[in-house]
Amino acid sequence: IKIFEKQDLFEAIQESAQVVYVTHNYQKLVPSKLNLIRTTAQFVKQNPNVQRFIAVTPVELDNYFESDPQNEAIKSENDARSTYPNLTLIKSDVTVGNYSQFVHFVAGSLANNKMLQLNSSQESAYPINACDLADAVVTAIGQNETRGKSYLAQGPQEQKLADIIQTVEQLIGVKYKGGSSFLGLSPSQNNILSELTYPANTRNFSRFLTTYQTPKSDGFEKITSIKANVRGLDSLKSNKSITKERYLSQQEQDLSLIHI
């Protein structure tokens, strides 16, 4: 089912017994994806046949054009939990692996010599393999004790974003050289010229790279209480499917973070 309108979302949920919401590249379709998790919670509440509602919110796909991205994302997630108290929320730190939007964007940028900006004073991340994140979601669906709980999905190893980018560099054999902006415009700038020059997904991810903050753990249980063993950056280092040829001359496209 392709969802383009609010009514499409409502009808899809009305036909569902289990709903898994995953923050994704919604900038193409809606003005504010922060509203989507709240709207989804409202529609789930209206359908008494829904048995499980799980929301997965990877940090790299939050809306970074809000004035306070991290707290705005937290507010939208809290609103969804207030609307549907049995919501199982899984907040993910940076993802790595085949279905990682972070790896997808970085590899595509490196392979095609596109601009990447990175804040040198980055906070630490605890990257988690996207397949392990997906496994945790599937496990949570079958566990009634996860109802109404919130989990923080992080891997075992502390890393800087620069370390993850360096690993992607090694996989595709391209060294990041810093890039250059087009006519002095950066994709992370919030102005009309940047909007006209760069796709919304590129702009949002660029702002994520320059403003990333380690997810707050207050009120969250560790994802290891659902899935005992989760992998981090080491799982990416041996990934042979991340190649320059795969991402060379890629067009703007969507890769699903999670397949269930």
N, C-alpha and C positions, 0 to 999 in steps of 0.2 A: 504494500500500500504506500503510495506516495502522498505525503501530506503537504499541501500548499496553502490551505486555508484553515481557519480556526474550526470551521464545521467539519473538515476532514479529520482533524484530531479528535473532536468530540465523537464522531461516528466510529472511528477506529477503537477508541476506548470503550464505547458502549458494547462492542462485540468481543471484548477481551475479558479473560479471567485473571490474567497476569500481565502487569504493565511494568516494563523496564524503561525508564527514561535515561537517556545518555546525552549529556551536553555535547554538541557537535558544531559544525560550521554553519550555524543558523544565520550568520550575518547576511547571507545571500537572500534570505527569505523574509526576515522580520527585523524591525528597527531595534528591538531590545530582547535578546534571548533570556534576560533575567526574568521576564514575564512568563516564559514558557514553562518553567518548572512549577510556578504558582498556578498557571492555568491548567496544566496537566493534573495537579493535585485536586483542583476544583472539579474537574471532569471525573476523576477517579471516585471522588466522594459521592458523585451523583449516580454512580453505577454500583448497586449493591452486590452485583455478581463478581466484582473484582476481589480475588482472594489474596493477591500479593501485589504490592507496589514498591518498587525499588528504584532509587534515583542514583545514578553514577555521575559524578561531577569532577572530571579531571581538571587540575589547576591550569593546564596550558590552554584550556578552552573557555575559561571564564571571560567575561567581557572587560577588556582592559581599556575601554574608552570611558568607563565610569570615573568619577573624580577620586573614588577610593575603591579600587577594584576588589580587593580582598574582602573588605567589610560589606560591600554591596552584594557580593556573592553569598556571603554568610547570611545576610538579611533575607535574600530570596530563598535560600535553603530553609531557614527558620520559618518563613512564611508558609512554605510547602508543608513542613512538619506540623505547624499549627492547624493548617487546613485538614490534613490527613494524619492524625497522630500515629497510626500504624505504619507510616512510611519507614522503610529501611534506607538510610542515606549512606552512601559510600563515597567519601571525598578522596580523590586520588592525587598524590603528588605527581611529579613529572613521570610520564610513561616512556618505556623503551621497548624495542622489539618490532616485529613485522607489522603490527596493527597500531603502532604509536604515531599519533599526529605530530609529536615533537620530532621524532626521527624522520618521518615523511617530509616535513617542511624543511628541516635542516639539510637532509640529503639532497632534496631537489634544488635548494638554493646553492649548495656547494657545487653540484654537478653542472649547474647552468650559470655559474659565476654571478649569481644574484646577491644583492646586498644583504648582509647580516650585521646587526648591531648588538653589542653585548655590553652590559654594565660590568665593569671590571671589579666592582665591589659587591658581587652577588652574594646573597645568603646561600646557605647550603641546602641542597635538595637530597631527597632519599628516593632515587628513581626506582620504579617498580615495573616489571615486565608486564606488558599489556595482556598477554595470555593468562598470566597468573591472576590479574585483575578480573578477567572474564570468568575464570574458574571460580573465583570468590563469589561473583554474582550468581552463578548457577547454583553454587552450594547454598547461598543465602536464601534463594527461592524455596529450597526444600527444608529450611530450618525455621520452624515457627518461633523459636526463641530470638530470632533476629528482628522480629516485628518491633517497630517503634524505637529501634536503636540506630546509632550513628557510628560509622567506622572510618578511620583514617587509613588509607591504603598507601603504605610506604615500603620501599625495599630495605634491605639490611645494611646498605653501604651509604655513607655520607659522601656526597660529591658536589662539585661546583658545576654549573651549567657548561662552563668552558671545558670541563673534563668529558662531559657527554658529547659535546660537539667534536672534541679531539678524537674520540672513539669512532664517530661517524666518518671523520676525515680519513682515518686509517682504513676503514672498511671500503670506502669508495676510491681511495687513492688520490684525493684532492685536498690540498692544503688551503685553509681559509686565509685569505689575504686582506680581509677587512672590508673589501667592496667599496664602491663609491656611489653616492646618491645621484639621481637623475636631476640635472639642473638645480642642484643644491637641495633637493627635496628628499627628506627621509620618510620611509613608510611609517615610522612611529610618530610622525608629526600629526597633530590634530587640526588640519585646516583643509579648505576646499580644494587647493591644488594637489595636496597629497591624496585626497579622496578620488580625484579625477585621474591620478597617475597610477595608483596601486590598488589591487583588489582588496576588498574588505578583509578577507582572511589573512592576507599578507600583512596588512596594517595592524590587525589585532595581535597576531603572533609576534610581530616586531616589538610592539609595546610590552608584551609579556616578557620578552628577552631582556628588556631594559628596566623592567620594574618588578621582576619576580620576587616574591616573599615566601619563605617557608610556611606551609599551611599551619594554621593554629590547631593545636591538639586538644584544647579545652572542650570537654563534653563529648569526646570521641573515644571509642575503644579501638584497639589495634586490630588491623585486618587479620593478623595471625590468629585471632580467636575464631575466625571462620576458616581460613586456609593456613595451615601451620607453616608450610614452607613457601616463601615467595622469593623470587630472584630479583637481582638488581642489575647494575651496569655490566657485571661480568657476563651475564647472559647475552648481552649485545655484542661483546667482543668476538664471540665465536659464530656470529650470525652470517652465513655465507650468501644469504639472499639479498642483503643490502649492498648493491653494487652501483657503480656509476652508470652502467648501461640501463639499469632499471629506471633511473631517474633522469637520464639525459633528455633534454628538450621536453620534459613533462609539461603538460598544460595544466591549468587550474582544474583540479579534480578533487573528488571526495574519496577518502579511504575510511571505511567504517572502523572505529576503534575497537568495537567488540562485536563478535558474531556469536549469537546464541541459538 
